[in-house]
Amino acid sequence: MQGDSQTGYVLAIGMDLLPEALRARAADRLVDNVRRHDWHLSTGFLGTPDLLPALSDTGHLDVAYRLLLNDTYPSWGYEIAKGATTIWERWNSIMPDGSFGDVGMNSFNHYAYGAVGDWMYRTVAGIQPDNGNPGYAHLTFAPQPGGDLTSARASYRSAYGTIGSDWDLDARGDMRLRLTVPANTTATVRLPAPGRNAVTEGGRPAEQADGVRFVRMDGTVAVYEIGSGSYSFAVDRVLGDLGDTGDTVRELVTLTDQLAGKLGRPVTEYLRGRFSRLAAETTAARTAYLAGNSRSAAGDVHRALASAADTARWLRTQVAAGRLDQADADRFTVLLTRVDQRLSAASSTLVGAVVKLDLPVGERLPGAVVRATVTVTNGGQDPLTGVTSDLRAPDGWTVTPVGKRASTVAPGRTVRHGYDLRIPAGQSPVSGAVDGSASYRHRGGSATLPVAGTVAVAPAVQIVSAAPVPADVTPGGATTVGTVLRNRAGVRVTGRLTVTAPDGWRVAPATTGYDLAAGAETTVSTVLTAPVSVTQGPVEVTVATGDTAAERRAVAIPVRFDNPPRGAYDHVDLGDAASEQAHRLAASTYSATSTEAGLTRRYTDTTRPGGWFEFDLAVEPGEPFVLHSIETYDGPQLKDYEVVVDGVVAHTRSWRRTAGGAGTVSYQFVVDLPDATGDGVVRVRFRDTGDGYDPSIADVWATPVPAA
């Protein structure tokens, strides 16, 4: 693909033109293009309909929602913010200052960009037709929430009747989905859920609801088939945890039966009895919960937790006594751990226990001590006893418990367990993962809930500033970037500063070592020399003390052109009849001249691909020379074409100007073709390649190559 345009990537993805191996790469480049446009679209009538589908279909739903919900130009939200009640023909039919755009093409009721509505119906509302059953005889409901949306409602009047989708998210982000399916039709429902047991319809487990058939779990999406009618699906995590526990207990029973011959009768009968009891307690908890008796359900959950813990202890005892192989015990323990995790999660909701890990906001430096606090809040009616906690930190960190550690939480109260985390002096600037758990006892059972968080570690050495002196360079010229480094940590730090520039630039030295005492500051100087073959405008140079974004800083070095250049061998003023005649200019049929950006210019005509123009240019015989050009633009554009010297492609031009309005860009490159320059005259042709916009050249000079 050429051109690097959003529309190019969108059409290639949307029309399925790419091999599967390149599809993801094209999508990543599309996202990168959107990012370079400050997370805004740059598509027109052709690209906009497939833009959001191309993103969401390739795993970039977040970017699609970001574009949908933008409210600055160019976006649908910008139109709404300007009072639009219909879709405009142009993204800026009303300008930011309130004035109207060009009246020659400025309809305020022009559907083209409204094609986003199809994506909103299919993705936001989730109403999707089935190509194998046209007319919505069968359809799919598959809402995909994103952005800041917490609810959506849509309807569509099909030939069979009204199709309806109405969803909202609860405080935990779980979906409630209300659907209408017309008579004589069927539908597939795809609902985000932690598991099949967590889904309800009409307040009952979905698999027990009339007209609902569970199909499968597709990752974290529960798939159902339904008939015509009205439905109300929801996610109930307590019900899901209890259902998952029941499934795991059945796995434990199956494992016992599989190993019965090896375990022996006493161990087998004991385990069967324990798992039968665990199944009964889990079933009792689920029955009570479905009946609306959360208090009774909580008691059954904690009795089940106690049974699971007691069985796990018994297994360890049997291994120690040599009556059970460790490998067999481990198979049971894995399943019992899953039971404990699911029942603990249900307990937290049922008894109102909330466990959190509080970590300080903001970044910390290597060598610092961070206070972490595990909090257990009792929002229920009964005391929580036997409260314990533990924390783990990355390798090299130290974890020290501090302060009193209460073990009982009264109803409506909170206890806190404090820890000091010491960050090692050599810690790299990454987020350190901290995790652990808090446990409590309730009605004879013990529940354990996980806690986790991260400590953001900032780089010890800060790049205070980086600036070039002089502030700009000419082609082949040099500037010195001074980078100020400061050690913010309380310990000595050593490292290296690396400076990188685009290809062709010379960097000296590319890497410089530093050794900074606590609180010390130093300045590192780096000389950068621009290449002779270069384009006018800012060039980004990076100074870095490490690999993370916090350890890097971009420095813009403007490349300045002096026009006209000094000491030129020859000059062609394109668009000026006398100059063109003097240089024996010839051109393709549709090539023409005009004035643009205040200069006369010649162009090949972008509507006629393959156009060209050429002329003679005097040079120093037998010597390389610099071809220096001024190109004109009437707005932000990508131009790509070839510059041919005596039949040889001397330069392939591909340059995107991002500035708005008319303007110019100067560029130059070295031509080293001894056979062409021998007679002191070369024939220069600008040839449109037909990909981007055509060449539009105002002036061309031949100048000497500067001394190295």
C-alpha angles and dihedrals in degrees: 000000000000133000100040092233125154090233092053092055093041094053093045091051097038094048092044093238096144131083111250090249091060099040096084092045091052090049091051090051090049090054090047089052090051089050091051087054089057090260094306132124123250099186130122135197094312101044104035099073092059099032100094094036090052090053099043094043091056098049100270100111090139092060091047091054091046090057092044093052099042114121100189128083124317101031145090089253090057089060091049091049088054091055100263117164094174132038117272129226091231129037087233102036083139111040123224089258091055097255123128125255126237106319090212089074110015114111115166092203106050116135102204097099089040087078085096085080089077090058091046091054094045100039110021098036091025097221105149129172122227111233090205092057106040124201092037093287081144124014141170129236108205113151115187110198118206146150112026094321113129098171143018137179129192140161135192128197105223127180088263095049140276119338114202136192122180122167141165136177124235124223090278093051095252116143130243108196126192116190139187118202117187123236117278093021137098133208144200116226122206111190125178105239139150090237146335093270093059096063122096132183118200090351094303130099103281094234090059094050121107114257094012123114123183112226107176147304111265100195105294093347123094113214123207138171118221138179130223118307141067122305137184114201124184141167118244110184096190090055088046093051092049092046092049089049090054091051091050092049088055088053088053091052091049091049090051091053091048093052097037094109092051098040097052128228101284095051092041094050092046093051093046089053093048094048092046089055091046090051092050092050092048092048091049091052092050093047092050092047093051088050090056095251101129094165092057090043090054091054092051091047092055093046087054091049089053091050092050093048092047091051091050090052091048091053091053089050092052091051091050090050092051094243095114133040115243092230092056092045090051091057090056092042093056090056094043089052089055089051090051093050094050095044091046090054090050090048092054091058097039099048095034096244113158119189121190140169112223116203127174118266117244136031127308129207129235111276093028127127116231124200113222124186130198109205126195115193121190110212093166135085101254130064120259112223137187092038112182135161142186137190134204127198135188120288112285095027121109123223118202124179112227135189132006118327112212114205101196128063116196120211110284093014137107132215125200130207113197129209133182114219116197116204113215117246092242096050114140117230100267136116109274112219114227120187141160141126146258124217133195138175125234127172093344097312131099122222124196121199126189125236127193142168143148135246113215109222115202123208113268091222115061124202097227096183143337124195138160124239113228092034094227139022137215122224108293091010129123138228133182120233112208112203117194114208126191128188107223096178128093092238135065114270132197128189146122134271114219124197120198129185135177120284113288096031118113117225120193116213100008092189129031127182124226135192114193129183118217108296094003126139133204140174122229117201122209126180117218122191120198119226120247090236101066145124128241116258142060119325119202118231121183127216114192142175092187146352102277126090090246089060096051135074129186118223120197114216112187116219108218126202122204108216122229094030119226123254097015119177092210143351131209116198101201116209089030107108096210094050093045091049092048090054095046094244118196127180146179119270099268099037110119145167134240142143118275130168087002095301135099110246145172124225135179098224115256092221089064107056117207096037122148147176130198141185144173119267125191116229139168106281114255094357132109115250141190118248105210119190141180114211124194128218134188094203143330106330145151112232123188129173143124131263110212123195116196091336096312121110100240098172138013109208123206114158134153119208111203100183117104126238129025119322147132138255123199123207139164141190137187119255114201107177109135093182091055098045098046095101094044095249130086131188110231120198127187106205125190112226093199097238107097131004120319126259115274108187126183103175138007127191133183110216136172119270106254118243114265 
